[in-house]
Amino acid sequence: MLNIIYQDKDVLVLNKPAGLLVHRAEGKDEVTLADLLLKEFPEVKGVGEHPDRPGIIHRLDQDVSGVMVVARNQAAYEFLKKQFVERTMHKQYIALVHGKIMKDEGEIHLVIARSRPKARMVARPDTQAGREAKTYWEVLDRFKNFTLMQVRIETGRTHQIRVHFHAIGHPLMGDPIYHIKRTHRKDIGRVFLHAQKLTLTLPSGEEKTFEAPMPEELTAILKDLARK
């Protein structure tokens, strides 16, 4: 059953749990967010640009939780998609990264491209080939071996936050793909990344911010971390 934060005749805003795949992926046969949407809100069938992604404008990685918006009709889909394209929809995340970052805030501007040998994404200097990607961060708390970050992305590239922090030597806790040996990766069953807030303009013209609380499994990890 979907965890609905808000709904009206045009949109659904939901809190996606970690572990739920957004839509069908090659080699995976499991219930997806798209399946649940069609079951609970059948009107989304045919909305959007692909039948496997009914009403889905953006996605979160399977092991990432948090706020997502879904269109209930084609007009709403086009209206919301335009905000993503024009970067007027604001996305804010919470991430726990390896290592202690001493600066209070910063930004990462590295293009992102697909690495053919490993079939994953890589970050490169903007002098090389790739898609523009901008990530802004602010430190929320510091622990002995980790830093809790508030992250805002101006672009929405595949695995952007995970790839960018890996590129600067501070991969996310629990990331099975983007990690480095010296971090002694800890398997927490998911990536410590949560889409906390989403600010957008509804088709009605009202601007709203929607928020999803951090899941209990992540707050429990923070309570167990040493501070010295």
N, C-alpha and C positions, 0 to 999 in steps of 0.2 A: 504494500500500500504506500502511495506517495505521501511525502511529508510536505503539504502545501502551506506556504507562508502567506500567500495572497492570491486572490483570483478575481477577475471580473469577466465581462463578456469577450474581451480581447486577449487577455494574457493570463498565464499561470506563472507564479514565482514559487519555486520549490527548493527544498534543502536536500540535495543529493547525498546519500551516504557513501562512504568509501566502500569499494568493492563492487559497486553497481556500474556495469558498462553502459555508456550512453546509447550506443547504437551497435548494430551488428559489425563484427570485425572478422577478418579472415582467420580461420582456424579456431574460432571460439563459438561454442554452441551453448548459450546460457541466456537467461532472462535479462533483458535490457531495459533501460529507462524508456526507450521507444515502445517496447511491448506494453509496459505498464501504462504509458500515456494512452495508447490505443484502447486499452481495456477500460480505463477509468474516464477518459475523455475522448470518445470515438470521433468527435467533430474535428480532431486534429488530422485525421486521415486525409492525405492529399495536400496538406498545407506545407509550403516550403518548396524546395528544389529537388528533393530526392525522397522516394517512397519509404526508404529505410530510416529517414530522419524527420518524422512528422512533427512540424512546428518547431523543430530544434534549430536555433539560430547560432548557438555557440555550444561548446562542450567542455567538460572537465575530464581529466584522465580518470581511468577506472578507480585508482587507489587514492583519489583526491575527493574530499567532501566539500559541501557548501552550496552557495546560492547559484541558481540557474533560472533563466527566464525562457518561457516557451510561448509561442504565438498560437492562438486558438482559431485564427482565420488568416487568409492570405494577405489582406490589407494590413493587419497587425504585424505579420511577418515582414512585409516590405518596410513598414515604418520602423520597426526595431532593427532590422538589418542595416538600414541606412545609418543608424547611430553607431553601430559597430564599425562600419566602413569609414565614417567620418570621425571616429574616435571621440564621440561625445558621451559615450556610455562609460562610466568609471567603475573599475574593478579593483577591489582591495583584498589582499590575502594575508594570512598569518603563516609563517614558515619558521621551522627550527633548523638551523644550519650548524654543521660541525665547525668547531673552532670559536675562539673569542674575537669578535670584531670590535675594535676599540673606537673607530669613528662612529659618531652618532647617526649619521645619515650619509647617503651617497646614491650613485646611479651607475648603471651598467649599460653601455651602448656597444653591443657586439652583434654583428649580423649572425643569423642562424641559417644553417644549411643541413641537408641530409648527408651523412657519411655513408658512402656506398659500401666500404668494406665491412662495417659493423651494423649497417641498417639502423642507425640511430641519429639523433640530431647533434650537431656540433656548433659551437660559437666561435666566430672568427673576427679579426679586426675588420672595420668597415672598408678597408682597402681591398678585401678579398670578396669573392662571389658569395652571395647569400641574401636573405631577406632582412630588411631593417627590423631591429628589435630594441626596445627601450624598457628598462626595468628600474624603478626607483624604490629605495628601501630606507627604513628608519628602525633603529634598534629600540625594542620594547623592554628587553631584559637580558642580562648576561649571566651565564652559569659557568661552571669550571671548564667544561669542554664544548659548550654550545652557546649559541646566541639566538634569542627569539626576535624575529623580525616582522615588521609590518611592511608589506610589499604592495606596490602599485605598478601595474603594467599599462603602458600606453599602446602597445601592440599586443596581439594575441597569437603568437607563433606556437607551433607544436612544442610542448614541453618547455616553454620559454623560461619560466622561473627556475626549473630544475637544471636546465642547460646553463643558464647564466651564472648561477651560484657555483655550479661545478667548475665552470671555466675560471673563476677567480679563486679556486681552492677551498671553497666552503660549501660542499654538497649538502643536500637536505638529508636529515635523519630518515632512515628507512628506505632510501631510494635504491632499488635493486639494479638500476641501469647506470645512473650517473653518480659514481662514487669513486674514491681513490683509496689505495691500500692503507695509507697512514691514518685514515679516519676510523678504522676498525668497525666497519658497517654493522649496525645492530638491526636485526630483523624485528620490526614492530608490527608486521602484518600489513603495513600500508606506508605511504609517504607522509611525512609530517608537513602537510600543506593543506590549508583550509581556505576556501573562498568565503571570506567573512562578510563582505559588503558588496552590493551592486547598486549604483545610482543611475537611474535612467528616466526618460520622459515617456509616460504612458501615451497610448494613442488618444486618450482624452485630453492631453495637453498638460497634465499634472506631472511635475517632477517628484520622484519618490526615491528614497533609499531603503533597500531591504537588507536585512541582516540575519545571519544564521549563527547561533552560538557555537563555540568550539565543542566538538564531540567529547564525550567523557573519556574516551581512550586516550585523547591527546592531553587533556587537562591532568589526567593521572600521571602521564609521563613527566610533565613539568613539575609536579609535586615531588617526584622521586629524584630529580636532578640535584647534584651537589652544586653549591655556589662558590666553593673555594677550590 
